Amino acid sequence: MTIPREFIQELLTRIEIIDLIDGRLPLRKKSNNNYFACCPFHTEKSASFSVSQQKQFYYCFGCGAHGNAIDFLMQYDHLNFKEAVAALAQLAGIEVPKSDSTTSSEPIIDQGIYELLDAVANQYKQQLRKHPKAIQYLKQRGISGEMAKEFCIGFAPAGWEYLLQTFGKTAALKQQLFAAGLLIKKDDGSFYDRFRERIMFPIQDRRGRVIGFGGRTIDQTEPKYLNSPETTLFQKGHELYGLYQTLTIHRQLQKVLIVEGYLDVIALFQYQITYALATLGTATTAAHLKRLSRYTSEIIFCFDGDLAGRTAAWRALLVFLPLMRDDLQIKFMFLPDGEDPDSLVRKEGAAFFAEKIKEAWTFSHFFFHHMMELADLTHLDGRARFIKLATTHLNQLPEGGVFKQMMFEELARKTRTHVDQLLQKSPKSSNYPRKFIKIRSPSPLRLAMSLLLQEPSLVKILDKPLPLLDTPGLATFVELIDIIKKNNVTTPAALREYWRDHPLQKTFAKLAQMEHVISEKGLTHEFKGAISHLHKMSQEKNIESLLTKAASKGLSFDEKKQLNDLIHAKNKVSSATDE
């Protein structure tokens, strides 16, 4: 579903960003229409988080977090774009319209399915109380009643049609249960329950909505664990068990620990290690890492200490290589033989387990340790093989990062070579996006763009096209002007939606928040002055070009007239300025 931009503009005019943020983060007024607080997105002692009532925009001078009301909900409440728009629409008392566009490939989810899954989870919880055998199993595993309640643990009774008979009263409900992965369809078109006689672990999304289930047998039935199949709500390669509970406890996550199973997460939570999450029957994926990096900058992956565990860890490292950022720290924790997080924390206690987490291997340490097992560095041919294998992997790291440079420096140190030699042999990735030049000069262009971002109505002053200048940023300025004119954008918050994914969005954010010692009445004068300066630059450049040609090749009659007119116009402007 695509949300019409017109609706987003209307929504942003109905939302007061000061009230929205102040409801979650106490603001204090400091100057003019700006409010300040300590930034909720990084640790600081002095208030550098600024919210402008006039611009309906926030900006942190410490970490650079910025945006409008939609961005704030995305960052603060960990919502995606559509969820943030829906939350604001509910707050404003309006309904999000559905676009007629058919270009989107995203499935439209019936909101009633969330209510159905929640009802199923509650039914399983009630059944747990009626089955002493299931309760006894949980007690044997050391799961307290408090943890069972926290994670909504339930029980699916024996029988092929318990859920079907309880909730599948109509054909439509049966189809919903089937779509949610709770029923299996027979060849004759009839249905039966997927989960039978299993401890049930509801899988919740980051908002606490049930999107699937995991079931664990209490006897020797195979498979031991059974998860919901892939559905429109539940994609195993994206979801993480325990995320909702973790985010409920931690507004800011210093780190997360990724483990294998439901019971590992629950056991660690019970021992106050409340930052553990589990993948859902799959290896860690790139989607997992991208999601996790939204919440924290330190991610620790827990593996068994045997060969299988280290092999799984290496495979995970290879997935992470192209996604590594300088601000992201990934570690690998290896458990003693025969232990899992559940057994280890119960046997040795939380303090011991926390120390083990601190001993986790860094990304670089694990990488080079694994590489050295593949080649003998005491011989020249071994070092050559080591370099060949290592550079093949390190070339997958993102270009331009400090981490990549440091990894190559460490490779050079270990192989007694020079880092420049290694980098010369390292092919540049043809897929790496070109760098965009930050708009730093000339200052009149930065001023004009900053004023326009803060007051889009200034576009009405532009009664003639901008001059053609080979100046970094001018094309982007023209692009902004076209956006404002074509879409009748009137506020900075609405304009934000048109540069949300622009390569220069960080630069725009800084310009939009730039303080100008200018009265509101003086904005028009300053903007006109900046535009005039751009025209003057173009004029001088044309004069210089014609004078250069006159000195070398000579000018035609028309070119001489053009030069005379340009000089006359320049002198006229200078005289007016002197007066």
C-alpha positions in Angstrom: 0.0 0.0 0.0 1.4 3.4 -1.0 0.4 6.4 1.1 -0.4 9.5 -1.0 2.0 12.4 -0.4 -0.9 14.8 -0.2 -2.2 12.9 2.8 1.2 13.0 4.5 1.3 16.8 4.0 -2.1 17.2 5.5 -1.3 14.9 8.4 1.9 16.8 9.3 -0.1 20.1 9.4 -2.5 18.6 12.0 0.3 17.2 14.2 2.1 19.6 16.6 5.6 18.2 17.0 6.2 20.0 20.3 3.2 18.1 21.9 4.2 14.8 20.3 7.8 14.9 21.5 7.0 16.5 24.9 4.6 13.6 25.6 7.6 11.2 25.5 10.5 13.6 26.3 10.1 16.6 28.6 11.0 19.8 26.6 12.0 23.2 27.9 11.7 26.4 26.0 15.0 28.2 25.5 14.8 30.7 22.7 12.3 31.9 20.3 10.2 29.0 19.0 12.9 26.4 19.8 12.6 23.8 22.6 15.5 21.7 24.0 16.1 18.4 25.8 18.9 15.9 26.2 18.9 13.7 23.1 17.0 10.4 23.5 19.1 8.9 20.7 22.6 9.2 22.3 24.0 9.7 25.8 24.7 13.3 26.8 24.7 15.6 29.8 23.9 18.9 28.1 20.8 19.5 26.1 21.7 19.5 22.4 18.4 18.1 21.1 16.5 21.0 19.5 12.8 21.1 18.4 11.6 24.0 16.3 7.9 24.8 16.6 8.0 27.0 13.5 9.7 24.4 11.3 8.0 21.4 12.9 11.4 19.8 12.8 13.9 18.4 15.3 17.7 18.2 15.1 20.4 17.0 17.5 23.6 19.0 17.4 25.4 16.1 19.1 24.6 13.0 17.0 22.8 14.5 14.0 19.4 12.8 14.5 16.8 14.9 12.7 13.5 14.9 11.0 9.8 15.6 11.3 7.1 14.0 13.4 7.2 10.8 11.3 10.9 10.5 11.7 10.7 10.9 15.5 8.2 8.0 15.9 10.4 5.9 13.6 13.5 6.5 15.7 11.9 6.8 19.2 9.2 4.1 19.0 11.2 1.9 16.5 8.4 2.0 13.9 8.8 1.7 10.1 7.5 4.5 7.9 4.0 3.2 7.4 3.6 2.3 11.0 4.6 5.8 12.1 2.2 7.4 9.6 -0.6 5.1 10.9 0.2 6.1 14.5 0.1 9.8 13.7 -3.1 9.4 11.8 -4.7 7.7 14.8 -3.5 10.6 17.0 -4.9 13.1 14.6 -8.2 11.2 14.3 -8.0 10.6 10.6 -7.8 7.5 8.5 -4.9 6.6 6.3 -6.2 6.4 2.7 -5.3 3.5 0.4 -3.7 4.5 -2.9 -5.0 3.2 -6.2 -1.4 2.5 -7.2 -0.9 -1.2 -8.1 2.9 -0.9 -8.4 3.6 -2.0 -4.8 4.4 -5.6 -4.3 3.7 -5.5 -0.6 0.7 -7.6 0.5 -2.1 -5.8 2.2 -2.6 -7.4 5.7 -6.0 -7.8 7.1 -5.8 -6.1 10.5 -8.3 -8.7 11.9 -5.7 -11.4 11.7 -3.7 -9.7 14.5 -6.8 -9.9 16.7 -7.2 -13.6 15.8 -3.6 -14.5 16.6 -3.9 -12.6 19.9 -7.0 -14.6 20.7 -5.3 -17.9 19.8 -2.3 -17.0 22.1 -4.7 -16.2 25.0 -6.5 -19.6 24.4 -3.1 -21.4 24.5 -2.3 -19.6 27.8 -5.6 -20.8 29.3 -4.9 -24.3 28.2 -1.5 -24.3 29.9 -3.3 -23.9 33.3 -5.4 -27.0 32.5 -2.4 -29.3 31.7 -0.3 -30.2 34.7 2.1 -32.2 32.5 3.0 -29.0 30.5 3.4 -27.0 33.8 5.6 -29.6 35.2 7.8 -29.5 32.1 8.3 -25.7 32.4 9.2 -26.1 36.1 11.7 -28.8 35.2 13.3 -26.3 32.8 13.4 -23.7 35.5 11.0 -21.3 34.0 9.2 -19.3 36.6 5.5 -18.3 36.5 6.6 -14.7 36.1 8.6 -15.5 32.9 5.8 -17.7 31.6 3.5 -14.7 31.9 6.0 -12.2 30.5 6.5 -14.3 27.3 2.8 -15.4 27.1 3.8 -19.1 27.1 0.9 -21.5 26.5 0.0 -25.0 25.5 -1.6 -26.6 22.4 -3.7 -29.6 23.6 -3.6 -33.0 21.9 -6.0 -33.6 19.1 -6.2 -32.8 15.4 -9.0 -30.2 15.5 -8.8 -28.3 18.8 -8.0 -25.0 17.3 -10.1 -25.6 14.2 -13.2 -26.3 16.3 -12.5 -23.4 18.7 -11.9 -20.6 16.2 -12.8 -22.0 12.7 -16.5 -21.6 12.9 -16.9 -20.2 9.4 -15.1 -20.8 6.1 -13.6 -17.2 6.3 -12.2 -17.9 9.8 -10.7 -21.2 8.6 -9.1 -19.4 5.8 -7.7 -16.8 8.2 -6.3 -19.5 10.4 -4.7 -21.2 7.4 -3.2 -17.9 6.1 -1.7 -17.4 9.6 -0.1 -20.8 9.4 -2.1 -22.4 12.3 -3.9 -24.9 10.1 -2.7 -27.4 7.5 -4.8 -28.1 4.4 -5.4 -31.7 3.4 -5.6 -32.9 -0.2 -9.4 -33.0 0.1 -9.6 -29.3 1.1 -10.3 -29.9 4.8 -8.0 -28.6 7.6 -6.3 -29.8 10.8 -4.2 -28.1 13.5 -0.5 -27.6 12.9 0.4 -27.4 16.6 -0.6 -30.3 18.8 0.5 -31.2 22.4 3.3 -28.6 22.4 4.5 -25.8 24.7 3.6 -22.7 22.7 5.8 -19.6 22.4 4.0 -16.7 20.7 6.3 -14.7 18.4 5.7 -11.0 18.7 6.7 -8.1 16.5 8.4 -5.0 18.0 4.9 -3.6 18.8 3.9 -6.7 20.8 1.5 -8.1 18.1 1.5 -11.8 17.7 2.7 -12.7 14.2 3.4 -16.5 14.6 4.2 -19.3 17.1 6.9 -21.7 18.0 6.0 -25.0 19.6 8.2 -27.4 21.6 7.3 -31.0 22.4 7.2 -32.2 26.0 8.0 -35.8 25.0 10.1 -37.5 22.3 7.9 -36.4 19.4 9.8 -35.1 16.3 10.5 -32.4 15.4 11.4 -31.1 18.8 10.7 -27.5 17.7 8.2 -26.5 15.2 7.7 -22.9 14.0 4.9 -21.2 12.1 5.5 -21.3 8.3 6.3 -18.1 6.3 3.2 -15.9 6.1 2.5 -12.3 5.1 3.0 -11.4 8.8 5.9 -13.7 9.7 9.2 -13.9 7.8 11.7 -16.0 9.8 14.7 -14.3 8.2 13.6 -10.9 9.6 12.1 -11.5 13.0 13.8 -11.9 16.4 12.2 -13.6 19.4 12.2 -11.4 22.5 12.6 -8.1 20.7 9.3 -6.7 22.1 10.3 -7.6 25.7 13.8 -6.2 25.2 12.6 -2.9 23.8 9.9 -2.6 26.6 12.7 -2.8 29.2 15.4 -0.8 27.4 14.7 2.5 25.7 18.4 2.6 24.7 20.1 -0.7 24.1 23.8 -0.7 24.8 24.2 -4.1 23.3 22.2 -7.2 22.3 23.1 -10.9 22.6 21.8 -13.2 19.8 21.2 -16.8 20.9 19.6 -19.8 19.3 16.3 -20.7 21.1 13.3 -19.5 22.9 14.3 -21.1 26.2 17.7 -19.5 26.0 16.1 -16.0 25.8 13.7 -16.7 28.6 16.4 -18.2 30.9 18.6 -15.2 30.4 15.8 -12.8 31.0 15.0 -14.7 34.2 18.6 -14.0 35.3 18.3 -10.3 34.5 20.2 -10.5 31.2 17.4 -8.7 29.4 19.0 -8.0 26.1 19.0 -11.5 24.6 17.2 -12.2 21.3 16.9 -15.4 19.3 16.7 -16.1 15.6 13.7 -18.3 14.6 15.0 -21.5 13.2 17.3 -19.9 10.6 20.9 -18.7 10.4 21.5 -15.0 11.1 20.7 -13.0 7.9 21.6 -9.6 6.5 18.0 -8.5 7.3 18.6 -9.4 11.0 21.7 -7.4 11.1 20.1 -4.3 9.5 17.3 -4.5 11.9 19.5 -4.9 15.0 21.7 -2.0 13.9 18.7 0.3 14.3 18.6 -0.4 18.0 22.2 -0.8 19.1 25.8 -0.5 17.9 27.1 -3.6 19.7 25.9 -7.0 18.7 27.2 -10.2 20.2 26.4 -13.6 18.5 26.5 -16.6 20.8 27.6 -20.0 19.3 28.6 -23.4 20.6 32.3 -23.8 21.1 32.6 -26.9 18.9 33.4 -27.2 15.3 29.8 -26.9 14.2 29.4 -23.7 16.2 32.6 -22.1 14.9 31.5 -23.0 11.3 28.2 -21.3 11.9 29.9 -18.3 13.3 32.2 -18.0 10.2 29.2 -18.2 7.9 27.6 -15.4 9.9 30.7 -13.3 9.6 30.7 -13.7 5.8 27.1 -12.4 5.7 28.1 -9.4 7.8 31.2 -8.3 5.8 29.4 -6.1 3.2 27.3 -4.6 5.9 30.0 -3.6 8.4 30.0 0.1 9.4 32.6 2.0 11.4 30.0 2.6 14.2 29.0 -1.0 14.4 30.7 -3.5 16.7 30.1 -7.2 16.1 31.4 -9.9 18.5 31.4 -13.7 18.7 30.8 -15.5 22.0 31.7 -19.2 22.1 30.2 -21.4 24.9 32.0 -24.2 26.7 31.5 -27.7 25.2 28.1 -29.2 25.9 26.6 -26.0 27.2 23.9 -23.7 25.8 23.0 -20.3 27.3 20.0 -21.8 29.2 22.2 -24.5 30.9 25.2 -22.3 31.5 23.4 -19.4 33.2 21.5 -21.7 35.4 24.6 -23.7 36.3 27.1 -20.8 36.8 24.8 -17.7 37.4 24.3 -14.3 35.8 27.6 -12.8 36.9 29.6 -15.7 35.4 27.6 -15.5 32.2 28.1 -11.7 32.0 31.9 -12.2 32.3 31.7 -14.7 29.4 30.0 -12.0 27.3 32.8 -9.6 28.0 35.3 -12.2 26.8 33.5 -12.4 23.4 35.9 -12.2 20.4 35.9 -9.1 18.3 35.1 -9.3 14.6 38.7 -8.7 13.6 40.1 -11.3 16.1 37.8 -14.0 15.0 38.4 -13.2 11.3 42.2 -13.4 11.6 42.1 -16.4 13.9 40.0 -18.3 11.4 42.3 -17.2 8.5 45.4 -18.3 10.3 44.0 -21.8 10.6 44.0 -22.0 6.8 47.6 -21.0 6.1 51.0 -21.3 7.6 52.5 -17.9 8.1 56.0 -19.2 8.8 56.6 -19.7 5.1 56.5 -17.3 2.1 54.0 -19.5 0.2 51.8 -19.7 3.3 51.8 -15.9 3.7 50.9 -15.5 0.1 48.0 -17.8 0.4 46.9 -16.0 3.6 47.0 -12.7 1.8 45.0 -14.1 -1.1 42.3 -15.6 1.1 42.0 -12.6 3.4 41.9 -9.9 0.7 39.2 -11.8 -1.1 37.0 -11.4 2.0 38.2 -8.0 3.1 37.4 -6.5 -0.3 33.7 -7.1 0.5 33.9 -4.5 3.3 32.3 -1.2 2.4 34.6 1.3 0.6 35.8 4.4 2.4 35.4 3.1 5.9 38.1 3.3 8.6 37.4 -0.3 9.6 38.4 -1.6 6.2 41.6 0.4 6.3 42.4 -0.9 9.8 41.7 -4.5 8.7 44.1 -4.2 5.8 46.7 -2.6 8.1 46.4 -5.6 10.5 46.7 -8.0 7.5 49.9 -6.2 6.5 51.3 -6.5 10.0 50.6 -10.2 10.2 52.1 -11.0 6.8 55.0 -8.5 7.1 54.0 -6.6 4.0 53.1 -3.0 3.4 49.5 -1.9 3.5 49.8 0.1 0.3 50.8 -3.0 -1.6 47.7 -4.8 -0.3 45.4 -1.9 -1.2 46.9 -1.6 -4.7 46.0 -5.3 -5.2 42.5 -4.7 -3.9 40.1 -4.1 -6.8 37.6 -1.3 -6.3 34.0 -2.4 -6.3 32.2 -1.3 -9.4 29.0 -1.5 -7.4 30.0 1.2 -4.9 27.9 4.2 -5.3 29.6 7.4 -6.3 30.1 10.0 -3.5 28.1 13.1 -3.6 29.9 16.3 -3.0 28.8 18.1 0.2 27.4 21.6 -0.5 30.0 23.8 1.2 30.4 26.7 -1.2 29.7 29.2 -2.4 28.2 30.6 0.8 25.3 32.3 -1.1 24.1 29.0 -2.4 24.2 27.4 1.1 22.4 30.4 2.5 19.7 30.3 -0.3 19.2 26.5 0.1 19.0 26.8 3.9 16.4 29.6 3.8 14.3 27.7 1.3 14.4 24.5 3.4 13.2 26.5 6.4 10.7 28.6 4.5 9.5 26.9 1.3 7.1 29.8 0.5 10.2 31.8 -0.5 10.0 30.0 -3.8 7.4 32.5 -5.0 10.2 35.1 -5.2 11.9 33.2 -8.0 10.5 34.9 -11.0 13.2 33.8 -13.4 15.3 30.6 -13.9 18.5 30.2 -11.9 21.7 30.8 -13.9 23.7 28.0 -15.4 26.7 27.5 -13.1 29.1 24.7 -12.8 28.7 24.8 -9.0 28.4 21.8 -6.7 24.9 21.8 -5.2 23.2 24.1 -7.8 21.4 21.2 -9.5 20.2 20.0 -6.1 18.9 23.5 -5.3 17.0 23.5 -8.6 15.6 20.1 -7.8 14.3 21.4 -4.4 12.7 24.4 -6.2 10.9 22.1 -8.6 9.6 19.8 -5.8 8.2 22.8 -3.9 6.5 24.3 -6.9 5.1 21.1 -8.4 3.8 19.8 -5.1 2.7 23.1 -3.5 4.8 22.3 -0.4 4.3 24.9 2.3 6.1 23.7 5.4 9.6 22.4 6.2 8.1 19.2 7.8 6.3 18.4 4.6 9.3 19.2 2.4 11.2 16.7 4.6 9.2 13.9 3.0 10.6 14.7 -0.4 14.2 14.3 0.6 13.8 11.4 3.0 16.0 9.0 1.0 18.0 11.6 -0.8 21.8 11.0 -0.8 22.3 14.5 0.6 19.6 14.2 3.3 22.2 14.8 6.2 23.4 17.9 4.5 19.8 19.1 4.0 19.1 18.4 7.7 22.0 20.6 8.8 20.9 23.4 6.4 17.3 23.1 7.6 18.4 23.6 11.1 21.0 26.3 10.5 20.5 29.3 12.7 20.2 32.7 10.9 20.3 36.0 12.8 17.6 37.3 10.6 14.1 38.5 11.5 11.2 36.9 9.8 10.7 40.1 7.7 14.3 40.0 6.7 14.2 36.4 5.3 12.9 37.7 1.9 15.6 40.3 1.6 18.4 37.7 2.5 17.0 35.2 0.0 16.8 37.8 -2.8 20.3 38.8 -2.0 21.6 35.2 -2.2 19.9 34.6 -5.5 21.2 37.9 -6.9 24.7 36.9 -5.9 24.3 33.7 -7.9 23.2 35.7 -11.0 26.2 38.0 -10.4 28.5 35.0 -10.3 27.1 33.8 -13.6 27.5 37.2 -15.1 31.2 37.5 -14.0 31.9 34.0 -15.3 30.4 34.9 -18.7 32.4 38.1 -18.9 35.6 36.3 -18.0 35.0 33.7 -20.6 34.4 36.3 -23.4 37.5 38.3 -22.3 39.6 35.2 -22.5 38.3 34.4 -26.0 38.8 38.0 -27.1 42.5 37.8 -26.1 43.1 34.5 -28.0 40.7 34.2 -30.9 38.8 37.4 -31.1 35.0 37.9 -30.8 32.2 38.1 -33.3 30.0 41.1 -33.6 27.3 39.4 -31.5 29.8 38.3 -28.9 31.2 41.9 -28.6 27.7 43.2 -28.1 27.0 40.5 -25.4 30.2 41.4 -23.6 29.3 45.1 -23.7 25.8 44.5 -22.3 27.2 42.3 -19.5 29.8 44.9 -18.4 27.2 47.6 -18.6 24.7 45.6 -16.5 27.5 44.8 -14.0 28.5 48.5 -13.6 24.8 49.4 -13.2 24.4 47.0 -10.3 27.7 48.2 -8.7 26.6 51.8 -8.9 23.3 51.0 -7.3 25.1 49.1 -4.5 27.5 52.1 -3.9 24.6 54.5 -3.5 
